[in-house]
Amino acid sequence: MPIEIEKTFKVPRPIAEVWDFLTDPECIVQCLPGARLITAIDDRTFRGEVSMKLGPIGTLFQGVIHFDELDADRYHVVISGEGKDDRGTGHVKLIMISKLTELDEGGTHVSVSQTVSLMGKLSSFGRGGVIQSVADFMFGRFVDCVQGKLGADASS
């Protein structure tokens, strides 16, 4: 069952600085709650893990993300990922598209579109909004961290 997630935020920093941060896996993982970068497979593919709580169940996903597109001229990035939970009862796939836009008043607008597909026993959490709640929480923490690391104000 795919879940669509659309989010935006602003960072009062130059677009090139925000781009550099958001396309650096070391920086990204610092801002994802429960995430850990394990190894670089190549310059666009990375192995990692994310621990999270889905309703009453805590789980650890291990998998791979890949930067499918990195277009610095258009400030457009596409990331795909796939992982399995440590109990072998669930599988997740992710496609994330991010677009940065320079704001007239200065700073950068970031729009993020994600499609998350959960399979196995964990897919039942897609019903009733549990996945959406977890995604909202993680995205809020991510935005706060990015803005903190880049010296920005609170989320807008």
CNS distance restraints for C-alpha pairs under 8 A (distance, minus, plus):
assign (resid   1 and name CA) (resid 117 and name CA) 5.59 0.50 0.50
assign (resid   1 and name CA) (resid 118 and name CA) 6.28 0.50 0.50
assign (resid   1 and name CA) (resid 119 and name CA) 7.29 0.50 0.50
assign (resid   1 and name CA) (resid 123 and name CA) 6.84 0.50 0.50
assign (resid   1 and name CA) (resid 126 and name CA) 7.21 0.50 0.50
assign (resid   2 and name CA) (resid 115 and name CA) 6.17 0.50 0.50
assign (resid   2 and name CA) (resid 116 and name CA) 5.39 0.50 0.50
assign (resid   2 and name CA) (resid 117 and name CA) 4.23 0.50 0.50
assign (resid   2 and name CA) (resid 118 and name CA) 6.95 0.50 0.50
assign (resid   3 and name CA) (resid 114 and name CA) 7.97 0.50 0.50
assign (resid   3 and name CA) (resid 115 and name CA) 5.57 0.50 0.50
assign (resid   3 and name CA) (resid 116 and name CA) 5.13 0.50 0.50
assign (resid   3 and name CA) (resid 117 and name CA) 6.23 0.50 0.50
assign (resid   3 and name CA) (resid 126 and name CA) 7.37 0.50 0.50
assign (resid   3 and name CA) (resid 132 and name CA) 7.93 0.50 0.50
assign (resid   4 and name CA) (resid 113 and name CA) 7.37 0.50 0.50
assign (resid   4 and name CA) (resid 114 and name CA) 5.77 0.50 0.50
assign (resid   4 and name CA) (resid 115 and name CA) 4.71 0.50 0.50
assign (resid   4 and name CA) (resid 116 and name CA) 6.58 0.50 0.50
assign (resid   5 and name CA) (resid 112 and name CA) 8.00 0.50 0.50
assign (resid   5 and name CA) (resid 113 and name CA) 5.78 0.50 0.50
assign (resid   5 and name CA) (resid 114 and name CA) 5.02 0.50 0.50
assign (resid   5 and name CA) (resid 115 and name CA) 6.39 0.50 0.50
assign (resid   5 and name CA) (resid 116 and name CA) 7.89 0.50 0.50
assign (resid   5 and name CA) (resid 132 and name CA) 7.68 0.50 0.50
assign (resid   5 and name CA) (resid 135 and name CA) 7.87 0.50 0.50
assign (resid   6 and name CA) (resid 111 and name CA) 7.55 0.50 0.50
assign (resid   6 and name CA) (resid 112 and name CA) 5.81 0.50 0.50
assign (resid   6 and name CA) (resid 113 and name CA) 4.59 0.50 0.50
assign (resid   6 and name CA) (resid 114 and name CA) 6.42 0.50 0.50
assign (resid   7 and name CA) (resid 111 and name CA) 5.92 0.50 0.50
assign (resid   7 and name CA) (resid 112 and name CA) 5.23 0.50 0.50
assign (resid   7 and name CA) (resid 113 and name CA) 6.55 0.50 0.50
assign (resid   8 and name CA) (resid 109 and name CA) 7.21 0.50 0.50
assign (resid   8 and name CA) (resid 110 and name CA) 5.47 0.50 0.50
assign (resid   8 and name CA) (resid 111 and name CA) 4.32 0.50 0.50
assign (resid   8 and name CA) (resid 112 and name CA) 6.04 0.50 0.50
assign (resid   9 and name CA) (resid 109 and name CA) 5.96 0.50 0.50
assign (resid   9 and name CA) (resid 110 and name CA) 5.35 0.50 0.50
assign (resid   9 and name CA) (resid 111 and name CA) 6.72 0.50 0.50
assign (resid   9 and name CA) (resid 143 and name CA) 7.27 0.50 0.50
assign (resid   9 and name CA) (resid 155 and name CA) 6.48 0.50 0.50
assign (resid   9 and name CA) (resid 156 and name CA) 6.02 0.50 0.50
assign (resid  10 and name CA) (resid 107 and name CA) 7.17 0.50 0.50
assign (resid  10 and name CA) (resid 108 and name CA) 5.63 0.50 0.50
assign (resid  10 and name CA) (resid 109 and name CA) 4.50 0.50 0.50
assign (resid  10 and name CA) (resid 110 and name CA) 6.01 0.50 0.50
assign (resid  10 and name CA) (resid 155 and name CA) 6.88 0.50 0.50
assign (resid  10 and name CA) (resid 156 and name CA) 6.12 0.50 0.50
assign (resid  11 and name CA) (resid  18 and name CA) 7.61 0.50 0.50
assign (resid  11 and name CA) (resid 107 and name CA) 5.66 0.50 0.50
assign (resid  11 and name CA) (resid 108 and name CA) 5.23 0.50 0.50
assign (resid  11 and name CA) (resid 109 and name CA) 6.54 0.50 0.50
assign (resid  11 and name CA) (resid 110 and name CA) 7.83 0.50 0.50
assign (resid  11 and name CA) (resid 147 and name CA) 6.26 0.50 0.50
assign (resid  11 and name CA) (resid 150 and name CA) 7.95 0.50 0.50
assign (resid  11 and name CA) (resid 152 and name CA) 6.05 0.50 0.50
assign (resid  11 and name CA) (resid 153 and name CA) 7.68 0.50 0.50
assign (resid  11 and name CA) (resid 155 and name CA) 7.98 0.50 0.50
assign (resid  12 and name CA) (resid 106 and name CA) 6.52 0.50 0.50
assign (resid  12 and name CA) (resid 107 and name CA) 3.84 0.50 0.50
assign (resid  12 and name CA) (resid 108 and name CA) 6.08 0.50 0.50
assign (resid  12 and name CA) (resid 152 and name CA) 5.96 0.50 0.50
assign (resid  12 and name CA) (resid 153 and name CA) 7.65 0.50 0.50
assign (resid  13 and name CA) (resid  17 and name CA) 6.74 0.50 0.50
assign (resid  13 and name CA) (resid  18 and name CA) 6.67 0.50 0.50
assign (resid  13 and name CA) (resid 106 and name CA) 7.29 0.50 0.50
assign (resid  13 and name CA) (resid 107 and name CA) 4.50 0.50 0.50
assign (resid  13 and name CA) (resid 108 and name CA) 6.22 0.50 0.50
assign (resid  13 and name CA) (resid 150 and name CA) 7.28 0.50 0.50
assign (resid  13 and name CA) (resid 152 and name CA) 7.31 0.50 0.50
assign (resid  14 and name CA) (resid  18 and name CA) 6.49 0.50 0.50
assign (resid  14 and name CA) (resid 102 and name CA) 7.52 0.50 0.50
assign (resid  14 and name CA) (resid 106 and name CA) 7.12 0.50 0.50
assign (resid  14 and name CA) (resid 107 and name CA) 5.24 0.50 0.50
assign (resid  14 and name CA) (resid 108 and name CA) 6.30 0.50 0.50
assign (resid  15 and name CA) (resid  19 and name CA) 6.00 0.50 0.50
assign (resid  15 and name CA) (resid 100 and name CA) 7.06 0.50 0.50
assign (resid  15 and name CA) (resid 101 and name CA) 7.14 0.50 0.50
assign (resid  15 and name CA) (resid 102 and name CA) 5.82 0.50 0.50
assign (resid  15 and name CA) (resid 107 and name CA) 6.58 0.50 0.50
assign (resid  15 and name CA) (resid 108 and name CA) 5.29 0.50 0.50
assign (resid  16 and name CA) (resid  20 and name CA) 6.14 0.50 0.50
assign (resid  17 and name CA) (resid  21 and name CA) 6.39 0.50 0.50
assign (resid  18 and name CA) (resid  22 and name CA) 6.12 0.50 0.50
assign (resid  18 and name CA) (resid 108 and name CA) 7.29 0.50 0.50
assign (resid  18 and name CA) (resid 150 and name CA) 7.78 0.50 0.50
assign (resid  19 and name CA) (resid  23 and name CA) 6.06 0.50 0.50
assign (resid  19 and name CA) (resid  72 and name CA) 7.74 0.50 0.50
assign (resid  19 and name CA) (resid  75 and name CA) 6.87 0.50 0.50
assign (resid  19 and name CA) (resid 100 and name CA) 7.39 0.50 0.50
assign (resid  20 and name CA) (resid  24 and name CA) 6.32 0.50 0.50
assign (resid  21 and name CA) (resid  27 and name CA) 5.98 0.50 0.50
assign (resid  21 and name CA) (resid  28 and name CA) 7.24 0.50 0.50
assign (resid  22 and name CA) (resid  27 and name CA) 7.04 0.50 0.50
assign (resid  22 and name CA) (resid  28 and name CA) 6.14 0.50 0.50
assign (resid  23 and name CA) (resid  28 and name CA) 7.47 0.50 0.50
assign (resid  23 and name CA) (resid  70 and name CA) 7.98 0.50 0.50
assign (resid  23 and name CA) (resid  77 and name CA) 7.91 0.50 0.50
assign (resid  24 and name CA) (resid  28 and name CA) 6.22 0.50 0.50
assign (resid  25 and name CA) (resid  29 and name CA) 6.02 0.50 0.50
assign (resid  25 and name CA) (resid  37 and name CA) 7.74 0.50 0.50
assign (resid  25 and name CA) (resid  46 and name CA) 8.00 0.50 0.50
assign (resid  26 and name CA) (resid  30 and name CA) 6.57 0.50 0.50
assign (resid  26 and name CA) (resid  37 and name CA) 7.25 0.50 0.50
assign (resid  27 and name CA) (resid  31 and name CA) 6.88 0.50 0.50
assign (resid  28 and name CA) (resid  32 and name CA) 6.56 0.50 0.50
assign (resid  29 and name CA) (resid  35 and name CA) 5.74 0.50 0.50
assign (resid  29 and name CA) (resid  36 and name CA) 6.11 0.50 0.50
assign (resid  29 and name CA) (resid  37 and name CA) 6.47 0.50 0.50
assign (resid  30 and name CA) (resid  35 and name CA) 7.49 0.50 0.50
assign (resid  30 and name CA) (resid  36 and name CA) 7.90 0.50 0.50
assign (resid  31 and name CA) (resid 141 and name CA) 7.25 0.50 0.50
assign (resid  31 and name CA) (resid 142 and name CA) 4.96 0.50 0.50
assign (resid  31 and name CA) (resid 143 and name CA) 7.87 0.50 0.50
assign (resid  31 and name CA) (resid 145 and name CA) 5.33 0.50 0.50
assign (resid  31 and name CA) (resid 146 and name CA) 6.46 0.50 0.50
assign (resid  32 and name CA) (resid 138 and name CA) 6.88 0.50 0.50
assign (resid  32 and name CA) (resid 141 and name CA) 7.31 0.50 0.50
assign (resid  32 and name CA) (resid 142 and name CA) 5.55 0.50 0.50
assign (resid  33 and name CA) (resid  50 and name CA) 7.77 0.50 0.50
assign (resid  33 and name CA) (resid 138 and name CA) 6.44 0.50 0.50
assign (resid  33 and name CA) (resid 141 and name CA) 7.09 0.50 0.50
assign (resid  33 and name CA) (resid 142 and name CA) 7.37 0.50 0.50
assign (resid  34 and name CA) (resid  50 and name CA) 5.20 0.50 0.50
assign (resid  34 and name CA) (resid  51 and name CA) 4.88 0.50 0.50
assign (resid  34 and name CA) (resid  52 and name CA) 6.41 0.50 0.50
assign (resid  35 and name CA) (resid  48 and name CA) 7.31 0.50 0.50
assign (resid  35 and name CA) (resid  49 and name CA) 5.63 0.50 0.50
assign (resid  35 and name CA) (resid  50 and name CA) 4.19 0.50 0.50
assign (resid  35 and name CA) (resid  51 and name CA) 6.47 0.50 0.50
assign (resid  36 and name CA) (resid  48 and name CA) 5.60 0.50 0.50
assign (resid  36 and name CA) (resid  49 and name CA) 5.37 0.50 0.50
assign (resid  36 and name CA) (resid  50 and name CA) 6.40 0.50 0.50
assign (resid  37 and name CA) (resid  46 and name CA) 7.35 0.50 0.50
assign (resid  37 and name CA) (resid  47 and name CA) 6.39 0.50 0.50
assign (resid  37 and name CA) (resid  48 and name CA) 4.41 0.50 0.50
assign (resid  37 and name CA) (resid  49 and name CA) 6.67 0.50 0.50
assign (resid  38 and name CA) (resid  46 and name CA) 7.58 0.50 0.50
assign (resid  38 and name CA) (resid  47 and name CA) 5.49 0.50 0.50
assign (resid  38 and name CA) (resid  48 and name CA) 4.73 0.50 0.50
assign (resid  38 and name CA) (resid  49 and name CA) 7.32 0.50 0.50
assign (resid  39 and name CA) (resid  46 and name CA) 5.90 0.50 0.50
assign (resid  39 and name CA) (resid  47 and name CA) 5.30 0.50 0.50
assign (resid  39 and name CA) (resid  48 and name CA) 6.87 0.50 0.50
assign (resid  40 and name CA) (resid  44 and name CA) 7.95 0.50 0.50
assign (resid  40 and name CA) (resid  45 and name CA) 6.18 0.50 0.50
assign (resid  40 and name CA) (resid  46 and name CA) 4.47 0.50 0.50
assign (resid  40 and name CA) (resid  47 and name CA) 6.28 0.50 0.50
assign (resid  41 and name CA) (resid  45 and name CA) 5.30 0.50 0.50
assign (resid  41 and name CA) (resid  46 and name CA) 5.35 0.50 0.50
assign (resid  41 and name CA) (resid  47 and name CA) 6.88 0.50 0.50
assign (resid  42 and name CA) (resid  46 and name CA) 7.06 0.50 0.50
assign (resid  44 and name CA) (resid  66 and name CA) 5.55 0.50 0.50
assign (resid  44 and name CA) (resid  67 and name CA) 5.15 0.50 0.50
assign (resid  44 and name CA) (resid  68 and name CA) 7.67 0.50 0.50
assign (resid  45 and name CA) (resid  64 and name CA) 6.93 0.50 0.50
assign (resid  45 and name CA) (resid  65 and name CA) 5.77 0.50 0.50
assign (resid  45 and name CA) (resid  66 and name CA) 4.35 0.50 0.50
assign (resid  45 and name CA) (resid  67 and name CA) 6.52 0.50 0.50
assign (resid  46 and name CA) (resid  64 and name CA) 5.53 0.50 0.50
assign (resid  46 and name CA) (resid  65 and name CA) 5.41 0.50 0.50
assign (resid  46 and name CA) (resid  66 and name CA) 6.44 0.50 0.50
assign (resid  47 and name CA) (resid  62 and name CA) 7.63 0.50 0.50
assign (resid  47 and name CA) (resid  63 and name CA) 5.74 0.50 0.50
assign (resid  47 and name CA) (resid  64 and name CA) 4.44 0.50 0.50
assign (resid  47 and name CA) (resid  65 and name CA) 6.56 0.50 0.50
assign (resid  48 and name CA) (resid  62 and name CA) 5.90 0.50 0.50
assign (resid  48 and name CA) (resid  63 and name CA) 5.73 0.50 0.50
assign (resid  48 and name CA) (resid  64 and name CA) 6.20 0.50 0.50
assign (resid  48 and name CA) (resid  65 and name CA) 7.83 0.50 0.50
assign (resid  49 and name CA) (resid  60 and name CA) 6.79 0.50 0.50
assign (resid  49 and name CA) (resid  61 and name CA) 5.40 0.50 0.50
assign (resid  49 and name CA) (resid  62 and name CA) 4.29 0.50 0.50
assign (resid  49 and name CA) (resid  63 and name CA) 6.20 0.50 0.50
assign (resid  50 and name CA) (resid  60 and name CA) 5.70 0.50 0.50
assign (resid  50 and name CA) (resid  61 and name CA) 5.23 0.50 0.50
assign (resid  50 and name CA) (resid  62 and name CA) 6.64 0.50 0.50
assign (resid  51 and name CA) (resid  58 and name CA) 7.28 0.50 0.50
assign (resid  51 and name CA) (resid  59 and name CA) 5.65 0.50 0.50
assign (resid  51 and name CA) (resid  60 and name CA) 4.15 0.50 0.50
assign (resid  51 and name CA) (resid  61 and name CA) 6.15 0.50 0.50
assign (resid  52 and name CA) (resid  58 and name CA) 5.68 0.50 0.50
assign (resid  52 and name CA) (resid  59 and name CA) 5.58 0.50 0.50
assign (resid  52 and name CA) (resid  60 and name CA) 6.41 0.50 0.50
assign (resid  53 and name CA) (resid  57 and name CA) 5.57 0.50 0.50
assign (resid  53 and name CA) (resid  58 and name CA) 4.08 0.50 0.50
assign (resid  53 and name CA) (resid  59 and name CA) 6.15 0.50 0.50
assign (resid  53 and name CA) (resid 134 and name CA) 7.85 0.50 0.50
assign (resid  54 and name CA) (resid  58 and name CA) 6.08 0.50 0.50
assign (resid  54 and name CA) (resid  59 and name CA) 7.48 0.50 0.50
assign (resid  54 and name CA) (resid 125 and name CA) 6.94 0.50 0.50
assign (resid  54 and name CA) (resid 130 and name CA) 6.67 0.50 0.50
assign (resid  54 and name CA) (resid 131 and name CA) 7.03 0.50 0.50
assign (resid  54 and name CA) (resid 134 and name CA) 7.05 0.50 0.50
assign (resid  55 and name CA) (resid 125 and name CA) 7.33 0.50 0.50
assign (resid  55 and name CA) (resid 130 and name CA) 6.36 0.50 0.50
assign (resid  59 and name CA) (resid  85 and name CA) 6.27 0.50 0.50
assign (resid  59 and name CA) (resid  86 and name CA) 6.82 0.50 0.50
assign (resid  59 and name CA) (resid  87 and name CA) 7.81 0.50 0.50
assign (resid  60 and name CA) (resid  85 and name CA) 5.32 0.50 0.50
assign (resid  60 and name CA) (resid  86 and name CA) 5.49 0.50 0.50
assign (resid  61 and name CA) (resid  83 and name CA) 5.75 0.50 0.50
assign (resid  61 and name CA) (resid  84 and name CA) 5.23 0.50 0.50
assign (resid  61 and name CA) (resid  85 and name CA) 4.18 0.50 0.50
assign (resid  61 and name CA) (resid  86 and name CA) 6.14 0.50 0.50
assign (resid  62 and name CA) (resid  83 and name CA) 5.16 0.50 0.50
assign (resid  62 and name CA) (resid  84 and name CA) 5.60 0.50 0.50
assign (resid  62 and name CA) (resid  85 and name CA) 6.30 0.50 0.50
assign (resid  62 and name CA) (resid  86 and name CA) 7.11 0.50 0.50
assign (resid  63 and name CA) (resid  81 and name CA) 7.22 0.50 0.50
assign (resid  63 and name CA) (resid  82 and name CA) 5.53 0.50 0.50
assign (resid  63 and name CA) (resid  83 and name CA) 3.81 0.50 0.50
assign (resid  63 and name CA) (resid  84 and name CA) 6.38 0.50 0.50
assign (resid  64 and name CA) (resid  81 and name CA) 5.57 0.50 0.50
assign (resid  64 and name CA) (resid  82 and name CA) 5.67 0.50 0.50
assign (resid  64 and name CA) (resid  83 and name CA) 6.41 0.50 0.50
assign (resid  65 and name CA) (resid  79 and name CA) 6.76 0.50 0.50
assign (resid  65 and name CA) (resid  80 and name CA) 5.63 0.50 0.50
assign (resid  65 and name CA) (resid  81 and name CA) 4.08 0.50 0.50
assign (resid  65 and name CA) (resid  82 and name CA) 6.60 0.50 0.50
assign (resid  66 and name CA) (resid  79 and name CA) 5.58 0.50 0.50
assign (resid  66 and name CA) (resid  80 and name CA) 5.37 0.50 0.50
assign (resid  66 and name CA) (resid  81 and name CA) 6.22 0.50 0.50
assign (resid  67 and name CA) (resid  77 and name CA) 7.25 0.50 0.50
assign (resid  67 and name CA) (resid  78 and name CA) 6.01 0.50 0.50
assign (resid  67 and name CA) (resid  79 and name CA) 4.53 0.50 0.50
assign (resid  67 and name CA) (resid  80 and name CA) 6.63 0.50 0.50
assign (resid  68 and name CA) (resid  77 and name CA) 7.55 0.50 0.50
assign (resid  68 and name CA) (resid  78 and name CA) 5.38 0.50 0.50
assign (resid  68 and name CA) (resid  79 and name CA) 5.48 0.50 0.50
assign (resid  68 and name CA) (resid  80 and name CA) 6.68 0.50 0.50
assign (resid  69 and name CA) (resid  76 and name CA) 7.41 0.50 0.50
assign (resid  69 and name CA) (resid  77 and name CA) 5.17 0.50 0.50
assign (resid  69 and name CA) (resid  78 and name CA) 4.89 0.50 0.50
assign (resid  69 and name CA) (resid  79 and name CA) 7.04 0.50 0.50
assign (resid  70 and name CA) (resid  75 and name CA) 7.72 0.50 0.50
assign (resid  70 and name CA) (resid  76 and name CA) 6.28 0.50 0.50
assign (resid  70 and name CA) (resid  77 and name CA) 4.74 0.50 0.50
assign (resid  70 and name CA) (resid  78 and name CA) 6.84 0.50 0.50
assign (resid  71 and name CA) (resid  75 and name CA) 5.63 0.50 0.50
assign (resid  71 and name CA) (resid  76 and name CA) 5.15 0.50 0.50
assign (resid  71 and name CA) (resid  77 and name CA) 6.19 0.50 0.50
assign (resid  72 and name CA) (resid  76 and name CA) 6.64 0.50 0.50
assign (resid  74 and name CA) (resid  99 and name CA) 7.98 0.50 0.50
assign (resid  74 and name CA) (resid 100 and name CA) 7.98 0.50 0.50
assign (resid  75 and name CA) (resid  99 and name CA) 5.83 0.50 0.50
assign (resid  75 and name CA) (resid 100 and name CA) 5.30 0.50 0.50
assign (resid  75 and name CA) (resid 101 and name CA) 7.34 0.50 0.50
assign (resid  76 and name CA) (resid  97 and name CA) 7.42 0.50 0.50
assign (resid  76 and name CA) (resid  98 and name CA) 5.83 0.50 0.50
assign (resid  76 and name CA) (resid  99 and name CA) 4.65 0.50 0.50
assign (resid  76 and name CA) (resid 100 and name CA) 6.62 0.50 0.50
assign (resid  77 and name CA) (resid  97 and name CA) 5.79 0.50 0.50
assign (resid  77 and name CA) (resid  98 and name CA) 5.28 0.50 0.50
assign (resid  77 and name CA) (resid  99 and name CA) 6.60 0.50 0.50
assign (resid  78 and name CA) (resid  95 and name CA) 7.18 0.50 0.50
assign (resid  78 and name CA) (resid  96 and name CA) 5.68 0.50 0.50
assign (resid  78 and name CA) (resid  97 and name CA) 4.52 0.50 0.50
assign (resid  78 and name CA) (resid  98 and name CA) 6.50 0.50 0.50
assign (resid  79 and name CA) (resid  94 and name CA) 7.85 0.50 0.50
assign (resid  79 and name CA) (resid  95 and name CA) 5.81 0.50 0.50
assign (resid  79 and name CA) (resid  96 and name CA) 5.13 0.50 0.50
assign (resid  79 and name CA) (resid  97 and name CA) 6.49 0.50 0.50
assign (resid  80 and name CA) (resid  93 and name CA) 7.56 0.50 0.50
assign (resid  80 and name CA) (resid  94 and name CA) 5.47 0.50 0.50
assign (resid  80 and name CA) (resid  95 and name CA) 4.52 0.50 0.50
assign (resid  80 and name CA) (resid  96 and name CA) 6.35 0.50 0.50
assign (resid  81 and name CA) (resid  93 and name CA) 5.68 0.50 0.50
assign (resid  81 and name CA) (resid  94 and name CA) 4.93 0.50 0.50
assign (resid  81 and name CA) (resid  95 and name CA) 6.55 0.50 0.50
assign (resid  82 and name CA) (resid  91 and name CA) 7.52 0.50 0.50
assign (resid  82 and name CA) (resid  92 and name CA) 5.65 0.50 0.50
assign (resid  82 and name CA) (resid  93 and name CA) 4.43 0.50 0.50
assign (resid  82 and name CA) (resid  94 and name CA) 6.27 0.50 0.50
assign (resid  83 and name CA) (resid  91 and name CA) 5.80 0.50 0.50
assign (resid  83 and name CA) (resid  92 and name CA) 5.35 0.50 0.50
assign (resid  83 and name CA) (resid  93 and name CA) 6.64 0.50 0.50
assign (resid  84 and name CA) (resid  88 and name CA) 6.51 0.50 0.50
assign (resid  84 and name CA) (resid  89 and name CA) 7.91 0.50 0.50
assign (resid  84 and name CA) (resid  90 and name CA) 5.84 0.50 0.50
assign (resid  84 and name CA) (resid  91 and name CA) 4.39 0.50 0.50
assign (resid  84 and name CA) (resid  92 and name CA) 6.30 0.50 0.50
assign (resid  85 and name CA) (resid  89 and name CA) 6.53 0.50 0.50
assign (resid  85 and name CA) (resid  90 and name CA) 5.40 0.50 0.50
assign (resid  85 and name CA) (resid  91 and name CA) 6.24 0.50 0.50
assign (resid  89 and name CA) (resid 120 and name CA) 5.66 0.50 0.50
assign (resid  89 and name CA) (resid 121 and name CA) 5.66 0.50 0.50
assign (resid  89 and name CA) (resid 122 and name CA) 7.09 0.50 0.50
assign (resid  90 and name CA) (resid 118 and name CA) 6.98 0.50 0.50
assign (resid  90 and name CA) (resid 119 and name CA) 5.54 0.50 0.50
assign (resid  90 and name CA) (resid 120 and name CA) 4.47 0.50 0.50
assign (resid  90 and name CA) (resid 121 and name CA) 5.76 0.50 0.50
assign (resid  90 and name CA) (resid 122 and name CA) 5.42 0.50 0.50
assign (resid  90 and name CA) (resid 123 and name CA) 7.50 0.50 0.50
assign (resid  91 and name CA) (resid 118 and name CA) 5.80 0.50 0.50
assign (resid  91 and name CA) (resid 119 and name CA) 5.05 0.50 0.50
assign (resid  91 and name CA) (resid 120 and name CA) 6.34 0.50 0.50
assign (resid  91 and name CA) (resid 122 and name CA) 7.82 0.50 0.50
assign (resid  92 and name CA) (resid 116 and name CA) 7.01 0.50 0.50
assign (resid  92 and name CA) (resid 117 and name CA) 5.56 0.50 0.50
assign (resid  92 and name CA) (resid 118 and name CA) 4.57 0.50 0.50
assign (resid  92 and name CA) (resid 119 and name CA) 6.25 0.50 0.50
assign (resid  93 and name CA) (resid 116 and name CA) 5.77 0.50 0.50
assign (resid  93 and name CA) (resid 117 and name CA) 5.12 0.50 0.50
assign (resid  93 and name CA) (resid 118 and name CA) 6.66 0.50 0.50
assign (resid  94 and name CA) (resid 114 and name CA) 6.90 0.50 0.50
assign (resid  94 and name CA) (resid 115 and name CA) 5.71 0.50 0.50
assign (resid  94 and name CA) (resid 116 and name CA) 4.67 0.50 0.50
assign (resid  94 and name CA) (resid 117 and name CA) 6.49 0.50 0.50
assign (resid  95 and name CA) (resid 114 and name CA) 5.62 0.50 0.50
assign (resid  95 and name CA) (resid 115 and name CA) 5.28 0.50 0.50
assign (resid  95 and name CA) (resid 116 and name CA) 6.74 0.50 0.50
assign (resid  96 and name CA) (resid 112 and name CA) 6.91 0.50 0.50
assign (resid  96 and name CA) (resid 113 and name CA) 5.67 0.50 0.50
assign (resid  96 and name CA) (resid 114 and name CA) 4.34 0.50 0.50
assign (resid  96 and name CA) (resid 115 and name CA) 6.54 0.50 0.50
assign (resid  97 and name CA) (resid 112 and name CA) 5.75 0.50 0.50
assign (resid  97 and name CA) (resid 113 and name CA) 5.21 0.50 0.50
assign (resid  97 and name CA) (resid 114 and name CA) 6.40 0.50 0.50
assign (resid  98 and name CA) (resid 110 and name CA) 6.96 0.50 0.50
assign (resid  98 and name CA) (resid 111 and name CA) 5.63 0.50 0.50
assign (resid  98 and name CA) (resid 112 and name CA) 4.48 0.50 0.50
assign (resid  98 and name CA) (resid 113 and name CA) 6.45 0.50 0.50
assign (resid  99 and name CA) (resid 110 and name CA) 5.85 0.50 0.50
assign (resid  99 and name CA) (resid 111 and name CA) 5.35 0.50 0.50
assign (resid  99 and name CA) (resid 112 and name CA) 6.65 0.50 0.50
assign (resid 100 and name CA) (resid 108 and name CA) 6.51 0.50 0.50
assign (resid 100 and name CA) (resid 109 and name CA) 5.67 0.50 0.50
assign (resid 100 and name CA) (resid 110 and name CA) 4.64 0.50 0.50
assign (resid 100 and name CA) (resid 111 and name CA) 6.53 0.50 0.50
assign (resid 101 and name CA) (resid 108 and name CA) 5.66 0.50 0.50
assign (resid 101 and name CA) (resid 109 and name CA) 5.11 0.50 0.50
assign (resid 101 and name CA) (resid 110 and name CA) 6.53 0.50 0.50
assign (resid 102 and name CA) (resid 106 and name CA) 6.91 0.50 0.50
assign (resid 102 and name CA) (resid 107 and name CA) 6.19 0.50 0.50
assign (resid 102 and name CA) (resid 108 and name CA) 4.75 0.50 0.50
assign (resid 102 and name CA) (resid 109 and name CA) 6.34 0.50 0.50
assign (resid 103 and name CA) (resid 107 and name CA) 5.48 0.50 0.50
assign (resid 103 and name CA) (resid 108 and name CA) 5.48 0.50 0.50
assign (resid 103 and name CA) (resid 109 and name CA) 6.47 0.50 0.50
assign (resid 117 and name CA) (resid 123 and name CA) 7.96 0.50 0.50
assign (resid 118 and name CA) (resid 122 and name CA) 6.42 0.50 0.50
assign (resid 118 and name CA) (resid 123 and name CA) 4.84 0.50 0.50
assign (resid 118 and name CA) (resid 126 and name CA) 7.54 0.50 0.50
assign (resid 119 and name CA) (resid 123 and name CA) 5.04 0.50 0.50
assign (resid 122 and name CA) (resid 126 and name CA) 7.77 0.50 0.50
assign (resid 123 and name CA) (resid 127 and name CA) 7.80 0.50 0.50
assign (resid 125 and name CA) (resid 129 and name CA) 7.30 0.50 0.50
assign (resid 125 and name CA) (resid 130 and name CA) 5.50 0.50 0.50
assign (resid 125 and name CA) (resid 131 and name CA) 6.08 0.50 0.50
assign (resid 126 and name CA) (resid 130 and name CA) 6.07 0.50 0.50
assign (resid 126 and name CA) (resid 131 and name CA) 5.23 0.50 0.50
assign (resid 126 and name CA) (resid 132 and name CA) 7.57 0.50 0.50
assign (resid 127 and name CA) (resid 131 and name CA) 7.86 0.50 0.50
assign (resid 129 and name CA) (resid 133 and name CA) 6.08 0.50 0.50
assign (resid 130 and name CA) (resid 134 and name CA) 6.23 0.50 0.50
assign (resid 131 and name CA) (resid 135 and name CA) 6.02 0.50 0.50
assign (resid 132 and name CA) (resid 136 and name CA) 6.02 0.50 0.50
assign (resid 133 and name CA) (resid 137 and name CA) 6.18 0.50 0.50
assign (resid 134 and name CA) (resid 138 and name CA) 6.09 0.50 0.50
assign (resid 135 and name CA) (resid 139 and name CA) 5.90 0.50 0.50
assign (resid 136 and name CA) (resid 140 and name CA) 6.04 0.50 0.50
assign (resid 137 and name CA) (resid 141 and name CA) 6.31 0.50 0.50
assign (resid 138 and name CA) (resid 142 and name CA) 6.04 0.50 0.50
assign (resid 139 and name CA) (resid 143 and name CA) 6.09 0.50 0.50
assign (resid 140 and name CA) (resid 144 and name CA) 6.19 0.50 0.50
assign (resid 141 and name CA) (resid 145 and name CA) 6.13 0.50 0.50
assign (resid 142 and name CA) (resid 146 and name CA) 6.13 0.50 0.50
assign (resid 143 and name CA) (resid 147 and name CA) 6.04 0.50 0.50
assign (resid 143 and name CA) (resid 155 and name CA) 6.76 0.50 0.50
assign (resid 144 and name CA) (resid 148 and name CA) 6.00 0.50 0.50
assign (resid 144 and name CA) (resid 154 and name CA) 6.70 0.50 0.50
assign (resid 144 and name CA) (resid 155 and name CA) 6.56 0.50 0.50
assign (resid 145 and name CA) (resid 149 and name CA) 5.97 0.50 0.50
assign (resid 146 and name CA) (resid 150 and name CA) 6.08 0.50 0.50
assign (resid 147 and name CA) (resid 151 and name CA) 5.89 0.50 0.50
assign (resid 147 and name CA) (resid 152 and name CA) 4.51 0.50 0.50
assign (resid 147 and name CA) (resid 153 and name CA) 6.41 0.50 0.50
assign (resid 147 and name CA) (resid 154 and name CA) 6.98 0.50 0.50
assign (resid 147 and name CA) (resid 155 and name CA) 7.50 0.50 0.50
assign (resid 148 and name CA) (resid 152 and name CA) 5.70 0.50 0.50
assign (resid 148 and name CA) (resid 153 and name CA) 7.35 0.50 0.50
